[in-house]
Amino acid sequence: MFDPITLKLSVDPLILSALKEDVTSEDVTTNSVMREACMGQVDLICKEDGVICGLQVFARAFQLLDENVEVNLLVKDGDQVKKGQLMGTVKGDIRILLVGERTGLNYLQRMSGIATYTHSIAVLLKDSKIKLLDTRKTSPNNRIFEKYAVRVGGGNNHRYNLSDAVMLKDNHIDAAGGVAKAVHMARDYASFVCKIEVETENLDMVREAVEAGADIIMLDNMSPELMAEAIKIIDGRAKTECSGNITKENIETITKLGVDYVSSGALTHSAPILDISLKHLHPID
């Protein structure tokens, strides 16, 4: 759940933008069939098993349109939900319920899908010391929601954006003229509290990064055998992160290598939605 300050400053403007995208002038369908205010209620129903996430955001999609809308929830973020389960009700002006429905569900389905997929990978690492990380491979303007969903699913967040930490990737290294030079330039420029991570693709780059004093060394798209050699070279002098095409299907291959972190863009870019619906809308007194 987002704290009140984050909600007001960072979350609400994004939800309002999504609502504005869906209603450029009016909801012509709703205004055709609902000419006047009428109180109603609708059920929030899960249509497949998964981990629910984004309930606060779902509620805001209605309450930003009308603060009097009542969202009564029977579950909380992080709960395991089952197909057919009633998760809550939304009560208010039927016009508001109809206008906010798609936007609210889009957030809830997307965030729940990410939490569900992340959970399915996190359980594979539960007996190891490896921390599961997301990446910046998020949908534009949805990062705050998607990274929250990763945490709810049992994962951890890598850097939120480019301002958080130094990550020297292949193009940065090429631009600087080499691994060691890039690390030294970053150390000279960035704040002393800023961690420096280097993306490496072979053992020569690993040696250069560790000798240059990198804080974290990413082993990118390496075979398990090559990663094992890299970890021996690093020998605890830097934290290690495994990355590159890490999915639920292959993550178990790296659990015995002794890396500190494994990052997977699939947590956010490949997670399917969780099927959720609003059903049984009816007028109430």
BAMIZA-666286 format. One record per residue (C-alpha): y, x, z. Coordinates in steps of 0.05 Angstrom, whole numbers. Layout:
# BAMIZA-666286
+--------+--------+--------+
:     yy :     xx :     zz :
+--------+--------+--------+
:      Y :      X :      Z :
...
+--------+--------+--------+
***
This chain:
# BAMIZA-666286
+--------+--------+--------+
:     yy :     xx :     zz :
+--------+--------+--------+
:      0 :      0 :      0 :
:     69 :     25 :    -17 :
:    120 :     33 :     39 :
:    183 :    -11 :     36 :
:    229 :     44 :     10 :
:    182 :     67 :    -45 :
:    170 :     -6 :    -63 :
:    244 :    -21 :    -71 :
:    266 :     44 :   -105 :
:    207 :     62 :   -149 :
:    157 :      4 :   -155 :
:    199 :    -59 :   -162 :
:    241 :    -33 :   -221 :
:    177 :    -18 :   -260 :
:    148 :    -87 :   -245 :
:    213 :   -120 :   -266 :
:    212 :    -79 :   -330 :
:    142 :   -105 :   -345 :
:    164 :   -176 :   -332 :
:    224 :   -168 :   -378 :
:    178 :   -141 :   -432 :
:    138 :   -205 :   -427 :
:    198 :   -252 :   -425 :
:    255 :   -232 :   -471 :
:    291 :   -299 :   -467 :
:    244 :   -352 :   -439 :
:    171 :   -371 :   -432 :
:    172 :   -423 :   -486 :
:    101 :   -447 :   -471 :
:    113 :   -458 :   -397 :
:    180 :   -491 :   -409 :
:    148 :   -537 :   -459 :
:     97 :   -565 :   -409 :
:    135 :   -557 :   -344 :
:    206 :   -584 :   -351 :
:    219 :   -587 :   -276 :
:    198 :   -551 :   -213 :
:    130 :   -571 :   -186 :
:     92 :   -537 :   -130 :
:     22 :   -512 :   -147 :
:    -34 :   -466 :   -126 :
:    -82 :   -422 :   -164 :
:   -144 :   -382 :   -143 :
:   -152 :   -307 :   -151 :
:   -224 :   -294 :   -171 :
:   -263 :   -230 :   -184 :
:   -308 :   -234 :   -245 :
:   -347 :   -169 :   -235 :
:   -366 :   -122 :   -178 :
:   -318 :    -66 :   -162 :
:   -264 :    -37 :   -116 :
:   -202 :    -80 :   -111 :
:   -134 :    -45 :   -115 :
:    -62 :    -65 :   -129 :
:    -57 :   -129 :    -89 :
:     14 :   -113 :    -65 :
:     36 :   -100 :   -137 :
:      2 :   -164 :   -160 :
:     40 :   -204 :   -107 :
:    107 :   -172 :   -126 :
:     99 :   -196 :   -198 :
:    109 :   -266 :   -171 :
:    155 :   -253 :   -112 :
:    206 :   -215 :   -154 :
:    212 :   -279 :   -194 :
:    215 :   -324 :   -133 :
:    214 :   -297 :    -62 :
:    185 :   -363 :    -37 :
:    118 :   -353 :    -72 :
:     62 :   -347 :    -22 :
:      4 :   -299 :    -36 :
:    -52 :   -309 :     13 :
:   -104 :   -254 :      7 :
:   -176 :   -253 :     33 :
:   -187 :   -179 :     15 :
:   -148 :   -114 :     20 :
:   -141 :    -53 :    -25 :
:   -204 :    -11 :    -22 :
:   -251 :    -68 :     -8 :
:   -315 :    -75 :    -48 :
:   -312 :   -142 :    -84 :
:   -367 :   -182 :   -119 :
:   -371 :   -224 :   -182 :
:   -348 :   -295 :   -168 :
:   -314 :   -277 :   -103 :
:   -251 :   -315 :    -83 :
:   -201 :   -261 :    -65 :
:   -141 :   -305 :    -48 :
:    -93 :   -358 :    -72 :
:    -22 :   -359 :    -99 :
:     23 :   -418 :    -83 :
:     92 :   -434 :   -110 :
:    131 :   -465 :   -167 :
:     80 :   -473 :   -223 :
:    130 :   -444 :   -273 :
:    132 :   -379 :   -233 :
:     56 :   -377 :   -228 :
:     49 :   -384 :   -303 :
:    103 :   -333 :   -320 :
:     79 :   -279 :   -272 :
:      5 :   -289 :   -284 :
:     -7 :   -238 :   -340 :
:     37 :   -183 :   -312 :
:      7 :   -190 :   -242 :
:    -64 :   -189 :   -270 :
:    -50 :   -131 :   -316 :
:    -31 :    -87 :   -257 :
:    -88 :   -113 :   -213 :
:   -141 :   -105 :   -266 :
:   -118 :    -35 :   -287 :
:   -110 :     -8 :   -216 :
:   -177 :    -38 :   -194 :
:   -211 :     -8 :   -254 :
:   -185 :     61 :   -237 :
:   -205 :     53 :   -164 :
:   -274 :     30 :   -184 :
:   -286 :     87 :   -233 :
:   -258 :    139 :   -184 :
:   -303 :    112 :   -129 :
:   -364 :    119 :   -174 :
:   -349 :    193 :   -183 :
:   -326 :    206 :   -112 :
:   -393 :    184 :    -84 :
:   -427 :    237 :   -127 :
:   -386 :    290 :    -90 :
:   -393 :    261 :    -20 :
:   -443 :    314 :      4 :
:   -400 :    372 :    -22 :
:   -335 :    404 :     -1 :
:   -304 :    393 :    -70 :
:   -241 :    351 :    -74 :
:   -236 :    304 :   -134 :
:   -168 :    306 :   -167 :
:   -133 :    265 :   -220 :
:    -86 :    293 :   -274 :
:    -20 :    275 :   -308 :
:    -59 :    238 :   -362 :
:    -32 :    171 :   -341 :
:     -2 :    112 :   -379 :
:     74 :    121 :   -388 :
:    113 :     88 :   -332 :
:     49 :     72 :   -295 :
:     36 :    138 :   -260 :
:     56 :    114 :   -191 :
:      6 :     56 :   -196 :
:    -50 :     96 :   -227 :
:    -46 :    154 :   -178 :
:    -45 :    106 :   -120 :
:   -108 :     74 :   -148 :
:   -143 :    142 :   -151 :
:   -130 :    150 :    -76 :
:   -156 :     81 :    -61 :
:   -219 :     98 :    -99 :
:   -232 :    160 :    -57 :
:   -199 :    213 :   -101 :
:   -139 :    258 :    -90 :
:    -75 :    268 :   -129 :
:    -60 :    332 :   -166 :
:     15 :    345 :   -177 :
:     53 :    280 :   -189 :
:     98 :    309 :   -243 :
:    127 :    373 :   -273 :
:    174 :    383 :   -213 :
:    119 :    388 :   -161 :
:     87 :    455 :   -175 :
:     80 :    510 :   -227 :
:     20 :    502 :   -272 :
:     16 :    556 :   -326 :
:    -24 :    528 :   -384 :
:    -42 :    561 :   -450 :
:     24 :    548 :   -484 :
:     65 :    572 :   -424 :
:     23 :    636 :   -422 :
:     33 :    646 :   -497 :
:    108 :    634 :   -490 :
:    113 :    684 :   -432 :
:     72 :    738 :   -466 :
:     10 :    738 :   -422 :
:    -21 :    714 :   -357 :
:      7 :    767 :   -311 :
:     77 :    763 :   -340 :
:     77 :    687 :   -334 :
:     55 :    690 :   -261 :
:    108 :    742 :   -243 :
:    163 :    703 :   -278 :
:    142 :    639 :   -242 :
:    140 :    675 :   -175 :
:    210 :    701 :   -188 :
:    239 :    634 :   -208 :
:    204 :    580 :   -167 :
:    216 :    566 :    -93 :
:    173 :    605 :    -44 :
:    141 :    538 :    -23 :
:    118 :    524 :    -94 :
:     45 :    538 :   -111 :
:     29 :    573 :   -176 :
:    -33 :    552 :   -214 :
:    -59 :    586 :   -277 :
:   -104 :    554 :   -329 :
:   -157 :    603 :   -353 :
:   -207 :    599 :   -410 :
:   -246 :    664 :   -403 :
:   -262 :    718 :   -352 :
:   -208 :    766 :   -376 :
:   -156 :    712 :   -361 :
:   -188 :    700 :   -293 :
:   -184 :    774 :   -275 :
:   -111 :    778 :   -297 :
:    -92 :    714 :   -258 :
:   -124 :    736 :   -193 :
:    -94 :    806 :   -197 :
:    -25 :    776 :   -211 :
:    -30 :    735 :   -147 :
:    -40 :    664 :   -172 :
:    -51 :    614 :   -116 :
:    -98 :    569 :   -155 :
:   -140 :    587 :   -216 :
:   -164 :    532 :   -261 :
:   -229 :    544 :   -298 :
:   -218 :    503 :   -360 :
:   -274 :    480 :   -405 :
:   -321 :    535 :   -381 :
:   -396 :    529 :   -379 :
:   -428 :    526 :   -309 :
:   -454 :    598 :   -320 :
:   -384 :    624 :   -338 :
:   -353 :    587 :   -279 :
:   -403 :    620 :   -232 :
:   -382 :    688 :   -257 :
:   -308 :    670 :   -251 :
:   -317 :    648 :   -178 :
:   -350 :    715 :   -163 :
:   -290 :    752 :   -193 :
:   -240 :    710 :   -154 :
:   -280 :    721 :    -89 :
:   -236 :    676 :    -46 :
:   -170 :    708 :    -66 :
:   -147 :    642 :    -97 :
:   -167 :    569 :    -95 :
:   -210 :    547 :   -154 :
:   -206 :    485 :   -196 :
:   -256 :    463 :   -249 :
:   -228 :    421 :   -306 :
:   -241 :    400 :   -377 :
:   -281 :    339 :   -400 :
:   -305 :    324 :   -329 :
:   -336 :    254 :   -327 :
:   -383 :    214 :   -283 :
:   -441 :    234 :   -329 :
:   -433 :    310 :   -320 :
:   -397 :    322 :   -254 :
:   -461 :    336 :   -216 :
:   -471 :    400 :   -255 :
:   -413 :    434 :   -219 :
:   -427 :    411 :   -147 :
:   -467 :    474 :   -130 :
:   -418 :    524 :   -159 :
:   -372 :    528 :    -98 :
:   -306 :    508 :   -131 :
:   -253 :    479 :    -86 :
:   -228 :    424 :   -133 :
:   -251 :    387 :   -195 :
:   -198 :    350 :   -236 :
:   -214 :    295 :   -285 :
:   -166 :    261 :   -333 :
:   -219 :    209 :   -344 :
:   -202 :    177 :   -276 :
:   -139 :    148 :   -307 :
:   -147 :    152 :   -383 :
:   -218 :    126 :   -390 :
:   -228 :     77 :   -332 :
:   -243 :      7 :   -357 :
:   -207 :    -51 :   -325 :
:   -239 :    -94 :   -271 :
:   -245 :   -166 :   -296 :
:   -203 :   -211 :   -252 :
:   -175 :   -281 :   -266 :
:   -128 :   -333 :   -239 :
:   -164 :   -400 :   -243 :
:   -161 :   -473 :   -222 :
:    -85 :   -482 :   -223 :
:    -67 :   -550 :   -195 :
:     -6 :   -586 :   -168 :
:      2 :   -594 :    -93 :
:     48 :   -635 :    -49 :
+--------+--------+--------+
***
